[in-house]
Structures are given as structure tokens and as C-alpha cells.
Amino acid sequence: MNQPAPPAPLPAVPPILLRWPYHEWTIAMIRRMITQIDASVRMFADDRKRELWNLLVGVLAGLTPQERTTLEAQMNVLATSTRGMSRTSQSEQRRRSRLLADIAPPPGFLSAPTPPAPRMAPLSYEAASTVVAMEDLQRILPQDAFERVNEAAMQRMLSESEGFRTCPRCALGCVYVEVPASGRIECVREGCGLNYCYNCNVLYHEERDCDTYRRERAREPAEQGMSLPPNVIALYNIKAPHFYPCLPISRITRLMGRTGSPMALPDSTTYPKPPGQERPYPKPTKTGRAPFKIPNRDLHGETAFEIYGDLESGKVPLIALHGGPGIPHGYLLPVSLVLTDYGIPVVMYDQIGCGESTHFPDHMGDTTLWTPELFMAELDNLRQTLRIKKFDLLGQSWGGMLAALYTATMQPVGLRKLIISNSPVSMKAWMEAANKLRAALPADIQNVLSRCEKEGKTDTPEYEAATNEFNKRHSCRLDIHPKELVEPFQAWMSDPTVCMTMFGASDFEISGSLKSFSVEEDLKRLTVEVVPGGILLMNGYFDVAQDECMMPFFKEPSTKVKWVRFGLSSHCPQLEETEKFIQALGSFLEN
């Protein structure tokens, strides 16, 4: 028996979302598609369903709840029409004809004006379940098709678990913020008002419609200093709105709380632990020492460096600056995974005075030697030695402050992108955040810290144990610290010259030469000409570098700024949530 030829291809669906009243073309196209599906044998049915679905989901996603109810009759007819039968009997055709005749076009539809401008592109068949409630999908699609869509949707959610989404309503690249406690996603583009709840599996147009969200809000304290969700989030500044439409700065400041507000973090010890880092690192392709003449001193030293990948590969290399000051670069080894995952070459080095670089222990307390200017000169010298012309720059903790100062004041030619990770804008902000977090510690730990400090016993095992309680909450939340972190700290303790001179012995009271150090006044120099590729900020939810420490990095530059926060991390997200850290870093460097 000869099979009938497949129907002619349908006209392309225009990239429009129709608002009420419906355009004449919509009703005509739906009816034509139903007719063509009915005329198809089973082997062509799936393709026709997919084309039909691409049209329907575009229409459906743009409707208000009332409009969706009005469309219910049409949806039921379409569901009946997509059941995939071999041939349609005459009685079935007559039944459907009667149903179609009952669907009256909305009032004024014949004289309806041209549809408004596009508000989103039609969604793909596979991605539709992230926009439409699951019960709608199940009603419209055959069971096997529904299962395929559901599986595709779950994979998409997993692959985008950071919380970045393109809002299906405004479709302008704006960012979703995910709240895992309530399973709710919110579009942060002002005025969009589109919310998807994982728990309810429903797309809401108003947040108050979601029972889960209402329950979560009811449990929130009336005054909460840090009320942004604790998981990975992304915010964008508004200095370049044509790139990143987003929350106004005033609203972000209100959400994050004012300086001086109490910390409202959950107890870190009862919070889920971060996954840590388990992958092998790439081996350095080159190691070496760059000769370095100390400016304005009769001192010579060497900067020990490691290169991962090929600096001549054509990819812009990333230079990483470690923190401390004076803690060797080993704890930044996870950054080398951007070579593994993205092919981006990485340069890491030990700043002068620590690690494998030259030490000057006899200059302990020499505040005229150990200055930010010394380390900026060292970075310039290393770039010249390695002949690096175009580069991206990452700084972690103290290294982020150094990177920001270097970029703003030196304005190096060839710098493309800047990454500031876990860095305060000033040492004053760092101390304020550290002492707020300290005030949230259990009373017995606070008492030990206060008593030992008052009695001058900060070098005792008792004080060290109390300090470790703070560190396991806000420095690294992993139960077992990896050797990438342990070994650099052991090296730092064996020669604390740089750290003791510049920082001091305590996070709670900085006594070194950096006590009044701040880069805030320099941030306005971070323009699109100086940092053409934009800035990425990263911190942990339990970080000593709390959001208020980093807010000026977000507000002051006039170049594009993206901010990512890691919900299970403290001060070392590269070790605590390595995979998410590398994905956030690599995607920023690539795009």
C-alpha cells in the first residue's frame, strides 16, 4: 500500500507574540495546521506536532492568566488533534469541524490592529516546558512527547544551575535570580513581573500568586541586612543598559542593606557543605624566575612563575594575583582549570617575599619597602619578561585590591578583562565585615577571642582554636582543607614578613601598613576604555568579603560589571565550589 506524500511545508511562524485581540492570521494558521495534521499518517505526525507546538507556545507564553483561560477551548481541540493516528475517519473529521466552528474569534478580531512589536522569539519545542506549566504540557502533548520535553527541561535546568536565565517575557538577556529555598526564579528586569516556581511547576505573572514564595517571605525577619538569595546569583550594573538591563542600583543597595546593619547569615556549621575540588590540575608547561630589580632600592630578587598552556596560542592569557599579602599562589591552582575547560592559558606567580620568589626576612616591618607600588612594579616586570601584550587579570582577596589599583592607576595597555574575587574595597570595610561576622559566633567563642585579646594572649592554642572556628565558617567551609590551601598557609607561617608588615596578625584589627588602604576613590577610573571587556566580581555567601565590602566595585566603574556569588562558599570559592567557579570565570573570559 502506497503511503501518501507528506504535506507541503508550513509557512514560517512569524517572530511575534500576539496580545488580545488575536490577529486573524493566528486562528487561520491554527485551523490549517490541525487540518494538515489530520491528513498526515503517523510517520509525519511528530513533525507536525512539533511545528504546531512552536506556534502554540509562542502564543501561550504571552498571555495573561485570563487570556490563557479563554484559549482553553482551542488548546483542548489541539490536544485532541495531536494524538498521532494513522488516518482520520470521516466521523472524526466532522466532530472536529463542529468543535472548530464553536470557537468564536474574540470581539473585534476582524478589525484587530497589527500585532505589537515582538516581545520574545518563539521558543523551541524542547525548551517549552521552562515557560509553560507542566500540567498544560501534559494536556497538550502526547505522553511520549511530554516525557521527552520534560527530560529536556530537566537537563536544561541542570546545565543552567547557576541561576542565569533569559527571561521568556522580555527576552533581552536579563538575568533570573534563583531562590532555592522556595524554588522560585525571578526576572530582575524592572517591570517584567514574570516568575517561575520550581515547587509549583507554574509560571506566575505576579510573585504573590505563588504559595511557596508567600510562605518563604512570611518567615523572613522584618529587617534583614542581607536579603539577596544565598545561592549563586548574578547582577549587572546599569552603566551600560543596552548590554545588561537590570535592577537599579538603589534597589540593589536596599536589598543588600546599609552599612552598619547586622549580619543575617544562617549558621554556617548547619548549612550544606560545598562540594570542593576533586579534578586533577593540568601540569605547568613552563616554570621559571623573572629577575626583578626592587624600585628605589639596592635590592635584587626573582619572581617565581608558572605558565599553564601556550602564551602563543592566540587565546588571551589570564594572569592571577594571589592574596595575603604574602600567601603563595598554590591555593589558586583551581584557576588553571580554565585551561582544561576553555583552552585559556594561565600565568600564576608568587609575589616577591613569599613562596618560591625571593624573600627578604630582614625587612620585617619595613613599610617603605612593602607597598602596593612594589607589587604593581613586579607585575609590570613579569609581563615584560614574558612578553605578554594582551591579557586578562584576576585578583583574589588582597590580589583583587592590587588588581583594581593596578588597573585604575597604571591603566595598562593590552588589558581586556578584570576579575575581582573575594576582595574588599578597603581594609576598613574588611574589618567591619569581619567584626560583624564575629559578633554572630557562639558566645563562648566570642568570649575566648575577647579575653585573649585583652590579656595579650593571641599566640596561645586557645586563641588559635577560637580563630579557627571563625575561619571554618568564613575562610574555607570544607571539612578537610585541601593541600592546595594547607601548603601555602604553612609557607606563609614559616616567613610572615610581608603579611605581618602590611596586614598584621588579625582580621578583626588590622595593624599593618594597609590599615587605611582603600581603592574606592580609584574605581571611577575603571572606564570602558581602560577595561573594555568589563569586570567580573565574585564572592561567597559566607565570605569575610561580604556584599557590602564589594558594592563599590559594582557601583563606581563605568564599564560593564557582572557580579556572581557562590551560595555554599566563604572566602575560597575556587576550592569550595570549583566547578561553578570555573564555569563563571571561563564563560566570562570566553564571551
URSUL-V755631 format. One record per residue. RES is the residue in one small letter. OMEGA is omega in whole degrees, 0 to 359 (NA if undefined). D_LAST is the distance of its C-alpha to the last C-alpha in whole Angstrom. Layout:
{{RES	OMEGA	D_LAST} {RES	OMEGA	D_LAST}}
This chain:
{{m	181	55} {n	177	52} {q	178	49} {p	177	48} {a	179	45} {p	179	42} {p	177	42} {a	179	40} {p	179	36} {l	175	36} {p	179	34} {a	178	31} {v	179	30} {p	181	29} {p	182	26} {i	169	28} {l	185	29} {l	173	33} {r	180	34} {w	359	38} {p	183	40} {y	179	39} {h	182	39} {e	183	41} {w	184	39} {t	182	37} {i	181	41} {a	182	42} {m	178	39} {i	180	39} {r	181	43} {r	180	42} {m	177	40} {i	181	42} {t	182	45} {q	177	43} {i	179	42} {d	183	45} {a	184	46} {s	172	44} {v	186	45} {r	185	43} {m	179	41} {f	188	39} {a	184	39} {d	178	36} {d	181	34} {r	177	36} {k	182	35} {r	179	31} {e	178	32} {l	182	34} {w	179	32} {n	176	29} {l	186	31} {l	185	32} {v	175	29} {g	178	28} {v	187	31} {l	185	32} {a	182	29} {g	186	30} {l	169	33} {t	177	35} {p	180	37} {q	180	40} {e	178	39} {r	177	37} {t	180	41} {t	181	42} {l	187	40} {e	181	42} {a	178	44} {q	180	42} {m	180	40} {n	177	43} {v	181	44} {l	178	41} {a	178	41} {t	187	44} {s	183	43} {t	183	40} {r	171	43} {g	178	43} {m	183	46} {s	176	48} {r	183	50} {t	179	51} {s	179	54} {q	180	56} {s	178	57} {e	178	53} {q	179	52} {r	180	55} {r	180	54} {r	177	50} {s	178	52} {r	179	53} {l	179	50} {l	180	48} {a	181	51} {d	181	51} {i	180	48} {a	176	49} {p	181	46} {p	180	45} {p	178	47} {g	187	47} {f	181	44} {l	180	46} {s	184	46} {a	178	42} {p	176	40} {t	181	37} {p	179	34} {p	180	32} {a	181	28} {p	174	26} {r	172	24} {m	175	22} {a	177	22} {p	181	24} {l	177	23} {s	178	23} {y	185	26} {e	184	25} {a	189	23} {a	186	26} {s	175	27} {t	182	24} {v	186	26} {v	179	29} {a	184	32} {m	180	33} {e	175	36} {d	179	35} {l	184	34} {q	181	37} {r	187	39} {i	188	37} {l	168	36} {p	187	39} {q	182	38} {d	178	37} {a	178	34} {f	181	34} {e	178	33} {r	180	30} {v	181	29} {n	179	29} {e	179	28} {a	180	25} {a	180	24} {m	178	25} {q	180	22} {r	178	20} {m	181	21} {l	182	21} {s	180	17} {e	189	16} {s	179	18} {e	181	16} {g	177	17} {f	176	14} {r	167	16} {t	184	16} {c	182	19} {p	180	21} {r	183	23} {c	174	21} {a	180	18} {l	178	16} {g	179	13} {c	193	16} {v	169	16} {y	172	18} {v	186	20} {e	178	22} {v	188	26} {p	181	27} {a	180	30} {s	181	31} {g	187	28} {r	175	27} {i	182	24} {e	172	24} {c	185	22} {v	174	21} {r	186	21} {e	178	25} {g	182	27} {c	174	25} {g	181	28} {l	185	26} {n	178	27} {y	181	27} {c	178	29} {y	182	29} {n	182	32} {c	186	34} {n	183	31} {v	173	32} {l	182	29} {y	176	31} {h	177	31} {e	184	33} {e	183	32} {r	179	36} {d	186	36} {c	181	35} {d	181	38} {t	181	35} {y	179	33} {r	180	37} {r	179	38} {e	180	35} {r	181	36} {a	181	39} {r	182	39} {e	175	37} {p	183	39} {a	178	40} {e	181	38} {q	187	35} {g	185	33} {m	190	30} {s	173	30} {l	183	26} {p	188	25} {p	184	25} {n	177	23} {v	178	19} {i	173	18} {a	174	15} {l	178	16} {y	176	15} {n	186	17} {i	179	19} {k	178	19} {a	188	16} {p	179	17} {h	173	16} {f	189	13} {y	173	14} {p	186	17} {c	178	19} {l	169	22} {p	180	24} {i	182	24} {s	181	28} {r	178	27} {i	179	25} {t	180	28} {r	179	30} {l	185	28} {m	178	28} {g	180	31} {r	173	33} {t	182	34} {g	179	37} {s	182	36} {p	175	37} {m	180	35} {a	180	35} {l	172	33} {p	178	34} {d	184	36} {s	184	34} {t	178	36} {t	182	37} {y	178	33} {p	181	31} {k	177	30} {p	184	27} {p	181	26} {g	184	26} {q	183	25} {e	185	26} {r	173	24} {p	178	25} {y	172	23} {p	177	23} {k	178	26} {p	178	25} {t	179	25} {k	171	27} {t	181	29} {g	179	31} {r	179	32} {a	177	32} {p	184	35} {f	175	35} {k	181	37} {i	182	37} {p	174	38} {n	178	41} {r	174	42} {d	182	44} {l	177	42} {h	179	40} {g	178	38} {e	177	35} {t	179	31} {a	183	31} {f	173	27} {e	178	25} {i	176	23} {y	183	21} {g	186	20} {d	179	20} {l	179	19} {e	185	20} {s	185	18} {g	176	15} {k	179	12} {v	181	12} {p	177	14} {l	175	14} {i	184	18} {a	179	19} {l	181	22} {h	182	24} {g	181	26} {g	352	30} {p	174	31} {g	177	33} {i	185	31} {p	192	30} {h	188	26} {g	182	27} {y	176	26} {l	181	22} {l	177	23} {p	178	20} {v	180	17} {s	180	18} {l	174	17} {v	172	14} {l	180	15} {t	188	17} {d	187	14} {y	180	11} {g	183	14} {i	178	12} {p	184	16} {v	174	17} {v	174	20} {m	180	22} {y	174	26} {d	178	29} {q	184	29} {i	180	33} {g	181	36} {c	176	34} {g	181	33} {e	177	34} {s	183	34} {t	177	37} {h	174	39} {f	185	41} {p	180	43} {d	178	46} {h	173	44} {m	179	44} {g	181	44} {d	184	43} {t	176	41} {t	176	41} {l	186	39} {w	182	37} {t	174	35} {p	181	31} {e	177	32} {l	184	33} {f	174	29} {m	177	28} {a	178	30} {e	179	29} {l	177	26} {d	180	26} {n	180	29} {l	178	27} {r	180	24} {q	180	27} {t	182	28} {l	178	25} {r	178	25} {i	181	21} {k	179	20} {k	186	16} {f	167	15} {d	187	13} {l	177	15} {l	174	16} {g	180	19} {q	179	21} {s	176	24} {w	179	26} {g	177	24} {g	175	21} {m	179	24} {l	180	25} {a	179	21} {a	180	21} {l	179	25} {y	182	24} {t	185	21} {a	186	23} {t	181	26} {m	182	25} {q	187	22} {p	175	21} {v	179	20} {g	177	17} {l	181	16} {r	184	12} {k	182	11} {l	178	13} {i	179	14} {i	187	17} {s	172	19} {n	186	22} {s	173	23} {p	177	26} {v	179	26} {s	177	30} {m	175	32} {k	178	34} {a	179	32} {w	181	31} {m	180	35} {e	180	35} {a	181	33} {a	181	34} {n	173	38} {k	178	37} {l	177	36} {r	181	39} {a	178	41} {a	177	40} {l	173	41} {p	187	44} {a	183	47} {d	178	48} {i	177	45} {q	182	45} {n	179	49} {v	180	49} {l	183	46} {s	183	48} {r	181	51} {c	178	50} {e	180	49} {k	183	52} {e	180	54} {g	182	52} {k	183	51} {t	177	47} {d	182	48} {t	176	50} {p	180	48} {e	180	49} {y	179	46} {e	179	44} {a	179	44} {a	177	44} {t	178	41} {n	176	39} {e	176	39} {f	185	37} {n	181	35} {k	174	34} {r	193	33} {h	176	31} {s	175	30} {c	187	29} {r	178	30} {l	180	31} {d	177	35} {i	181	35} {h	181	33} {p	182	31} {k	177	32} {e	178	29} {l	184	30} {v	185	34} {e	176	34} {p	179	32} {f	175	34} {q	178	37} {a	178	37} {w	181	36} {m	180	39} {s	175	41} {d	183	40} {p	187	39} {t	186	40} {v	184	37} {c	181	36} {m	180	40} {t	187	40} {m	187	37} {f	184	36} {g	188	39} {a	188	40} {s	172	39} {d	187	36} {f	179	39} {e	182	40} {i	184	38} {s	183	41} {g	185	39} {s	179	39} {l	187	35} {k	181	37} {s	185	36} {f	178	33} {s	175	30} {v	188	27} {e	183	27} {e	182	29} {d	190	26} {l	179	23} {k	178	24} {r	180	23} {l	182	20} {t	180	19} {v	177	16} {e	182	18} {v	179	18} {v	187	15} {p	181	13} {g	178	9} {g	185	11} {i	172	12} {l	173	12} {l	177	15} {m	172	17} {n	179	20} {g	180	23} {y	182	25} {f	184	28} {d	167	27} {v	174	29} {a	181	26} {q	184	27} {d	182	25} {e	175	27} {c	188	27} {m	185	23} {m	179	24} {p	175	24} {f	181	21} {f	188	19} {k	194	22} {e	182	23} {p	177	20} {s	172	19} {t	179	16} {k	178	13} {v	174	13} {k	183	12} {w	178	15} {v	178	15} {r	184	19} {f	194	20} {g	180	23} {l	189	25} {s	171	25} {s	187	26} {h	183	26} {c	181	24} {p	178	21} {q	176	20} {l	185	24} {e	179	24} {e	190	21} {t	186	20} {e	179	18} {k	178	16} {f	182	16} {i	179	14} {q	179	12} {a	180	11} {l	183	10} {g	180	9} {s	176	6} {f	180	6} {l	183	6} {e	191	4} {n	NA	0}}
